[in-house]
Amino acid sequence: MNNNRIVYFDFIRSFAIISVLVIHVSAFTCVSIIPQFDLGPSLNWWIYNFDINFFKCGVDLFLMLTGALLLSRKWNIKSFLIKKIPRIIKPFIFWTVVSLILFLCCYKFLYFNIPPFNSFTEIINFIFTSQGIFTHYWYFWMILGVYLTIPIYNLFVLNASQNELEY
């Protein structure tokens, strides 16, 4: 085990992973209980409501861990970006291709009301906009923005006084 490892960060990361999984699994519960809501709150509704409110912090915890682990270090901006950006770009491209292949193979079974695409631009807009099927990619764009701004925030953190940091 690495001596520099901060154990409570591992616990926070574990809880964040579980939180994200619970939120995604609870979405299926929501779909099944919404039609029944007219009958009054059921046990499923209470469980779903608890899950959504208790476990919603998962992504926020991941972001806080990112800041805690990446700020207050002396980074060479170029090496930081060369190290971090490919680590998110490669999986993004891989899963985009996989998702697009699955979508193109199965969309007739899943989405009957999708108009045919007339241009490559329409395909790109369908994939990456909020109306598209890949709306879960919001996290990629957010973490890319975080990685691009970490060096700027880091300059402030390294040069700020304790009072400025606490503000």
Backbone as CSV, one residue per row, in Angstrom:
resi,resn,N_x,N_y,N_z,CA_x,CA_y,CA_z,C_x,C_y,C_z
1,MET,0.849,-1.188,0.000,0.000,0.000,0.000,0.886,1.240,0.000
2,ASN,0.511,2.221,-0.771,1.256,3.459,-0.884,1.146,4.251,0.416
3,ASN,2.281,4.679,0.967,2.272,5.427,2.227,1.671,6.817,2.073
4,ASN,1.677,7.361,0.865,1.123,8.690,0.630,-0.387,8.667,0.420
5,ARG,-0.967,7.507,0.426,-2.398,7.361,0.163,-3.200,7.917,1.347
6,ILE,-4.230,8.674,1.036,-5.111,9.219,2.065,-6.339,8.317,2.114
7,VAL,-6.452,7.568,3.193,-7.457,6.504,3.279,-8.878,7.055,3.218
8,TYR,-9.136,8.164,3.884,-10.518,8.658,3.877,-10.944,9.129,2.489
9,PHE,-9.998,9.476,1.620,-10.361,9.770,0.234,-10.897,8.512,-0.451
10,ASP,-10.329,7.360,-0.114,-10.830,6.102,-0.677,-12.263,5.830,-0.220
11,PHE,-12.557,6.129,1.045,-13.921,5.946,1.542,-14.892,6.910,0.850
12,ILE,-14.459,8.148,0.680,-15.302,9.126,-0.015,-15.536,8.683,-1.457
13,ARG,-14.476,8.233,-2.118,-14.599,7.769,-3.509,-15.549,6.571,-3.584
14,SER,-15.435,5.641,-2.644,-16.320,4.465,-2.628,-17.780,4.880,-2.469
15,PHE,-18.031,5.801,-1.543,-19.399,6.277,-1.349,-19.901,7.000,-2.600
16,ALA,-19.028,7.769,-3.245,-19.418,8.480,-4.470,-19.780,7.496,-5.578
17,ILE,-19.008,6.432,-5.718,-19.304,5.408,-6.732,-20.659,4.770,-6.457
18,ILE,-20.874,4.377,-5.203,-22.150,3.764,-4.825,-23.297,4.746,-5.067
19,SER,-23.077,6.014,-4.743,-24.119,7.031,-4.936,-24.520,7.157,-6.396
20,VAL,-23.542,7.221,-7.281,-23.851,7.347,-8.708,-24.595,6.105,-9.200
21,LEU,-24.161,4.938,-8.757,-24.846,3.705,-9.159,-26.289,3.684,-8.665
22,VAL,-26.507,4.072,-7.407,-27.864,4.073,-6.849,-28.756,5.053,-7.608
23,ILE,-28.232,6.226,-7.928,-29.020,7.216,-8.674,-29.436,6.660,-10.034
24,HIS,-28.499,5.989,-10.716,-28.834,5.450,-12.034,-29.829,4.292,-11.940
25,VAL,-29.677,3.447,-10.950,-30.613,2.335,-10.775,-31.980,2.866,-10.352
26,SER,-31.996,3.900,-9.528,-33.262,4.470,-9.071,-34.060,5.090,-10.202
27,ALA,-33.392,5.481,-11.264,-34.116,6.059,-12.404,-35.117,5.057,-12.966
28,PHE,-34.766,3.777,-12.966,-35.698,2.756,-13.439,-36.899,2.647,-12.505
29,THR,-36.667,2.804,-11.215,-37.759,2.777,-10.254,-38.705,3.940,-10.509
30,CYS,-38.138,5.097,-10.784,-38.950,6.288,-11.045,-39.891,6.055,-12.217
31,VAL,-39.385,5.470,-13.272,-40.213,5.220,-14.455,-41.378,4.305,-14.104
32,SER,-41.142,3.357,-13.211,-42.209,2.412,-12.875,-43.216,2.977,-11.884
33,ILE,-42.824,3.975,-11.068,-43.766,4.466,-10.054,-44.514,5.721,-10.472
34,ILE,-44.018,6.460,-11.442,-44.693,7.695,-11.844,-46.145,7.434,-12.251
35,PRO,-46.427,6.409,-13.077,-47.834,6.182,-13.452,-48.720,5.844,-12.257
36,GLN,-48.139,5.340,-11.178,-48.918,4.933,-10.018,-49.084,6.060,-9.013
37,PHE,-48.443,7.211,-9.245,-48.420,8.255,-8.234,-49.799,8.835,-7.950
38,ASP,-50.702,8.752,-8.895,-52.053,9.261,-8.670,-52.742,8.531,-7.523
39,LEU,-52.286,7.330,-7.227,-52.881,6.550,-6.140,-52.315,6.951,-4.784
40,GLY,-51.344,7.857,-4.755,-50.705,8.274,-3.512,-49.312,7.684,-3.414
41,PRO,-48.487,8.267,-2.545,-47.108,7.787,-2.414,-47.061,6.336,-1.945
42,SER,-46.363,5.517,-2.688,-46.215,4.109,-2.333,-44.859,3.904,-1.660
43,LEU,-44.601,2.692,-1.225,-43.302,2.368,-0.640,-42.193,2.600,-1.661
44,ASN,-42.434,2.217,-2.917,-41.440,2.472,-3.965,-41.134,3.954,-4.098
45,TRP,-42.170,4.780,-4.005,-41.958,6.217,-4.108,-41.081,6.718,-2.967
46,TRP,-41.342,6.251,-1.741,-40.545,6.688,-0.589,-39.094,6.234,-0.725
47,ILE,-38.897,5.022,-1.201,-37.529,4.522,-1.409,-36.830,5.353,-2.475
48,TYR,-37.508,5.596,-3.569,-36.937,6.408,-4.643,-36.610,7.812,-4.138
49,ASN,-37.528,8.409,-3.409,-37.327,9.754,-2.884,-36.109,9.804,-1.957
50,PHE,-35.968,8.801,-1.101,-34.795,8.731,-0.219,-33.520,8.592,-1.044
51,ASP,-33.523,7.668,-1.992,-32.333,7.442,-2.825,-31.893,8.719,-3.521
52,ILE,-32.830,9.380,-4.154,-32.499,10.584,-4.922,-31.934,11.664,-4.011
53,ASN,-32.516,11.840,-2.840,-32.065,12.914,-1.954,-30.798,12.569,-1.184
54,PHE,-30.632,11.328,-0.792,-29.463,10.942,0.001,-28.230,10.729,-0.865
55,PHE,-28.405,10.162,-2.049,-27.262,9.773,-2.874,-26.942,10.761,-3.998
56,LYS,-27.632,11.873,-4.028,-27.414,12.839,-5.107,-26.029,13.490,-5.053
57,CYS,-25.333,13.335,-3.962,-24.042,13.994,-3.759,-22.879,13.294,-4.454
58,GLY,-23.100,12.186,-5.136,-22.009,11.403,-5.717,-21.109,12.179,-6.654
59,VAL,-21.679,12.876,-7.624,-20.873,13.637,-8.583,-20.160,14.780,-7.871
60,ASP,-20.848,15.423,-6.931,-20.219,16.509,-6.176,-19.003,16.008,-5.401
61,LEU,-19.109,14.822,-4.834,-17.967,14.248,-4.114,-16.801,13.970,-5.056
62,PHE,-17.091,13.470,-6.255,-16.020,13.262,-7.235,-15.321,14.577,-7.568
63,LEU,-16.095,15.642,-7.726,-15.498,16.942,-8.038,-14.656,17.469,-6.879
64,MET,-15.141,17.300,-5.660,-14.362,17.742,-4.501,-13.070,16.952,-4.375
65,LEU,-13.133,15.659,-4.635,-11.909,14.846,-4.607,-10.926,15.298,-5.681
66,THR,-11.436,15.632,-6.851,-10.569,16.126,-7.920,-9.836,17.378,-7.465
67,GLY,-10.562,18.306,-6.875,-9.928,19.524,-6.375,-8.944,19.243,-5.254
68,ALA,-9.323,18.387,-4.318,-8.442,18.085,-3.189,-7.157,17.398,-3.636
69,LEU,-7.255,16.570,-4.662,-6.076,15.822,-5.106,-5.224,16.585,-6.120
70,LEU,-5.799,17.523,-6.841,-5.044,18.198,-7.899,-4.587,19.608,-7.544
71,LEU,-5.253,20.253,-6.591,-4.834,21.597,-6.217,-3.714,21.539,-5.180
72,SER,-3.010,22.629,-5.024,-1.890,22.770,-4.075,-0.681,21.939,-4.462
73,ARG,-0.564,21.591,-5.716,0.628,20.906,-6.213,1.325,21.820,-7.203
74,LYS,2.593,21.648,-7.316,3.339,22.402,-8.325,3.252,21.631,-9.635
75,TRP,2.426,22.126,-10.539,2.214,21.477,-11.832,2.908,22.257,-12.921
76,ASN,3.498,21.534,-13.844,3.878,22.116,-15.118,2.611,22.017,-15.965
77,ILE,2.077,23.149,-16.379,0.772,23.162,-17.050,0.766,22.257,-18.280
78,LYS,1.814,22.338,-19.074,1.866,21.532,-20.294,1.854,20.040,-19.965
79,SER,2.680,19.615,-19.008,2.716,18.183,-18.663,1.416,17.740,-17.993
80,PHE,0.804,18.630,-17.208,-0.479,18.315,-16.576,-1.535,18.031,-17.643
81,LEU,-1.641,18.932,-18.622,-2.651,18.761,-19.668,-2.338,17.569,-20.564
82,ILE,-1.055,17.345,-20.856,-0.673,16.193,-21.684,-0.988,14.887,-20.965
83,LYS,-0.893,14.895,-19.640,-1.184,13.678,-18.866,-2.697,13.465,-18.697
84,LYS,-3.426,14.515,-18.373,-4.837,14.368,-17.998,-5.804,14.295,-19.183
85,ILE,-5.616,15.132,-20.174,-6.588,15.221,-21.265,-6.728,13.899,-22.029
86,PRO,-5.620,13.239,-22.429,-5.798,11.948,-23.126,-6.508,10.890,-22.276
87,ARG,-6.385,10.989,-20.954,-7.033,10.008,-20.082,-8.551,10.124,-20.113
88,ILE,-9.067,11.262,-20.533,-10.524,11.357,-20.675,-10.951,11.340,-22.142
89,ILE,-10.090,11.789,-23.040,-10.443,11.808,-24.469,-10.541,10.387,-25.029
90,LYS,-9.576,9.532,-24.696,-9.568,8.171,-25.257,-10.821,7.381,-24.874
91,PRO,-11.189,7.315,-23.584,-12.440,6.603,-23.258,-13.672,7.271,-23.868
92,PHE,-13.656,8.601,-23.944,-14.779,9.311,-24.548,-14.967,8.885,-26.002
93,ILE,-13.890,8.864,-26.759,-13.980,8.462,-28.171,-14.415,7.003,-28.279
94,PHE,-13.815,6.130,-27.461,-14.170,4.709,-27.505,-15.659,4.512,-27.238
95,TRP,-16.169,5.081,-26.139,-17.565,4.860,-25.779,-18.525,5.586,-26.714
96,THR,-18.087,6.676,-27.315,-18.924,7.330,-28.320,-19.099,6.429,-29.531
97,VAL,-18.007,5.823,-29.975,-18.081,4.915,-31.127,-18.958,3.709,-30.789
98,VAL,-18.742,3.099,-29.612,-19.551,1.943,-29.203,-21.029,2.337,-29.124
99,SER,-21.315,3.455,-28.478,-22.707,3.901,-28.340,-23.336,4.209,-29.687
100,LEU,-22.567,4.837,-30.550,-23.094,5.168,-31.873,-23.387,3.914,-32.685
101,ILE,-22.503,2.928,-32.616,-22.734,1.662,-33.323,-23.989,0.980,-32.782
102,LEU,-24.101,0.902,-31.458,-25.296,0.291,-30.863,-26.556,1.059,-31.242
103,PHE,-26.461,2.366,-31.213,-27.617,3.177,-31.572,-28.025,2.925,-33.018
104,LEU,-27.058,2.959,-33.918,-27.381,2.779,-35.335,-27.913,1.380,-35.627
105,CYS,-27.471,0.392,-34.837,-27.968,-0.975,-35.028,-29.352,-1.176,-34.418
106,CYS,-29.643,-0.471,-33.340,-30.856,-0.761,-32.572,-31.890,0.357,-32.555
107,TYR,-31.603,1.510,-33.164,-32.513,2.637,-32.972,-33.908,2.383,-33.509
108,LYS,-34.048,1.556,-34.519,-35.388,1.285,-35.053,-36.257,0.571,-34.020
109,PHE,-35.621,-0.200,-33.150,-36.368,-0.917,-32.123,-36.669,-0.021,-30.923
110,LEU,-35.820,0.986,-30.709,-35.952,1.812,-29.517,-36.665,3.136,-29.765
111,TYR,-36.391,3.744,-30.894,-36.887,5.089,-31.162,-37.583,5.110,-32.523
112,PHE,-38.884,5.104,-32.496,-39.627,5.067,-33.756,-39.810,6.454,-34.365
113,ASN,-39.673,7.492,-33.556,-39.986,8.830,-34.050,-38.747,9.647,-34.417
114,ILE,-37.619,9.013,-34.657,-36.416,9.737,-35.034,-36.431,9.966,-36.540
115,PRO,-36.344,11.230,-36.937,-36.325,11.498,-38.383,-34.987,11.074,-38.984
116,PRO,-34.963,10.790,-40.257,-33.680,10.447,-40.884,-32.755,11.659,-40.866
117,PHE,-31.472,11.394,-40.773,-30.490,12.473,-40.729,-30.121,12.879,-42.148
118,ASN,-30.118,14.173,-42.409,-29.804,14.684,-43.741,-28.355,15.118,-43.890
119,SER,-27.660,15.264,-42.763,-26.272,15.708,-42.850,-25.488,15.201,-41.646
120,PHE,-24.191,15.265,-41.771,-23.307,14.878,-40.671,-23.522,15.798,-39.470
121,THR,-23.793,17.070,-39.727,-24.044,18.034,-38.652,-25.262,17.625,-37.831
122,GLU,-26.304,17.145,-38.476,-27.493,16.689,-37.748,-27.166,15.497,-36.855
123,ILE,-26.325,14.606,-37.328,-25.915,13.453,-36.512,-25.148,13.935,-35.289
124,ILE,-24.189,14.834,-35.491,-23.391,15.364,-34.377,-24.287,16.083,-33.377
125,ASN,-25.212,16.904,-33.853,-26.140,17.596,-32.952,-27.003,16.610,-32.181
126,PHE,-27.439,15.561,-32.829,-28.262,14.554,-32.161,-27.477,13.844,-31.066
127,ILE,-26.200,13.603,-31.310,-25.378,12.893,-30.330,-25.075,13.767,-29.124
128,PHE,-24.709,15.017,-29.352,-24.122,15.819,-28.282,-25.019,16.889,-27.682
129,THR,-26.244,17.029,-28.131,-27.116,18.043,-27.546,-28.068,17.408,-26.549
130,SER,-28.744,18.261,-25.808,-29.645,17.754,-24.769,-30.830,16.992,-25.348
131,GLN,-31.114,17.168,-26.630,-32.195,16.413,-27.246,-31.721,15.044,-27.725
132,GLY,-30.428,14.832,-27.726,-29.867,13.598,-28.261,-29.916,12.452,-27.277
133,ILE,-29.360,11.333,-27.707,-29.391,10.141,-26.871,-28.181,10.039,-25.962
134,PHE,-27.174,10.861,-26.193,-25.951,10.767,-25.406,-25.863,11.900,-24.392
135,THR,-26.949,12.206,-23.744,-26.956,13.307,-22.778,-26.095,13.010,-21.562
136,HIS,-25.763,11.745,-21.345,-24.916,11.407,-20.201,-23.485,11.895,-20.395
137,TYR,-23.167,12.399,-21.568,-21.822,12.934,-21.800,-21.622,14.297,-21.159
138,TRP,-22.594,14.826,-20.473,-22.427,16.100,-19.790,-21.224,16.036,-18.862
139,TYR,-20.986,14.872,-18.271,-19.876,14.751,-17.322,-18.534,14.926,-18.030
140,PHE,-18.423,14.408,-19.251,-17.178,14.572,-19.997,-16.867,16.048,-20.196
141,TRP,-17.838,16.813,-20.657,-17.602,18.230,-20.917,-17.284,18.963,-19.621
142,MET,-17.942,18.571,-18.540,-17.693,19.219,-17.259,-16.283,18.913,-16.763
143,ILE,-15.862,17.641,-16.803,-14.538,17.282,-16.288,-13.443,17.834,-17.197
144,LEU,-13.701,17.941,-18.485,-12.749,18.579,-19.390,-12.552,20.044,-18.990
145,GLY,-13.640,20.729,-18.700,-13.545,22.115,-18.231,-12.793,22.230,-16.921
146,VAL,-13.032,21.290,-16.009,-12.316,21.290,-14.727,-10.824,21.108,-14.968
147,TYR,-10.458,20.132,-15.782,-9.038,19.888,-16.056,-8.378,21.078,-16.743
148,LEU,-9.107,21.762,-17.606,-8.532,22.924,-18.288,-8.371,24.122,-17.353
149,THR,-9.210,24.211,-16.312,-9.117,25.347,-15.391,-8.320,25.055,-14.129
150,ILE,-8.033,23.790,-13.839,-7.252,23.447,-12.638,-5.924,24.206,-12.591
151,PRO,-5.155,24.285,-13.683,-3.891,25.033,-13.596,-4.092,26.504,-13.209
152,ILE,-5.185,27.108,-13.649,-5.458,28.508,-13.301,-5.804,28.619,-11.820
153,TYR,-6.695,27.750,-11.351,-7.041,27.756,-9.930,-5.821,27.433,-9.074
154,ASN,-4.989,26.553,-9.575,-3.812,26.140,-8.824,-2.854,27.313,-8.617
155,LEU,-2.706,28.169,-9.620,-1.867,29.363,-9.459,-2.376,30.221,-8.308
156,PHE,-3.690,30.378,-8.224,-4.267,31.143,-7.121,-4.005,30.455,-5.785
157,VAL,-4.261,29.158,-5.709,-4.113,28.421,-4.450,-2.674,28.465,-3.951
158,LEU,-1.721,28.322,-4.859,-0.312,28.316,-4.458,0.170,29.688,-4.002
159,ASN,-0.440,30.759,-4.501,0.026,32.112,-4.185,-0.876,32.865,-3.216
160,ALA,-1.965,32.278,-2.793,-2.914,32.960,-1.909,-2.513,32.785,-0.449
161,SER,-2.890,33.769,0.352,-2.685,33.650,1.798,-3.761,32.732,2.374
162,GLN,-3.582,32.351,3.615,-4.558,31.484,4.272,-5.928,32.159,4.339
163,ASN,-5.949,33.464,4.631,-7.221,34.201,4.684,-7.908,34.220,3.324
164,GLU,-7.136,34.388,2.260,-7.722,34.388,0.917,-8.289,33.018,0.566
165,LEU,-7.606,31.972,0.975,-8.109,30.619,0.709,-9.390,30.339,1.489
166,GLU,-9.459,30.815,2.717,-10.646,30.577,3.542,-11.834,31.399,3.076
167,TYR,-11.564,32.523,2.413,-12.646,33.350,1.894,-13.374,32.616,0.802
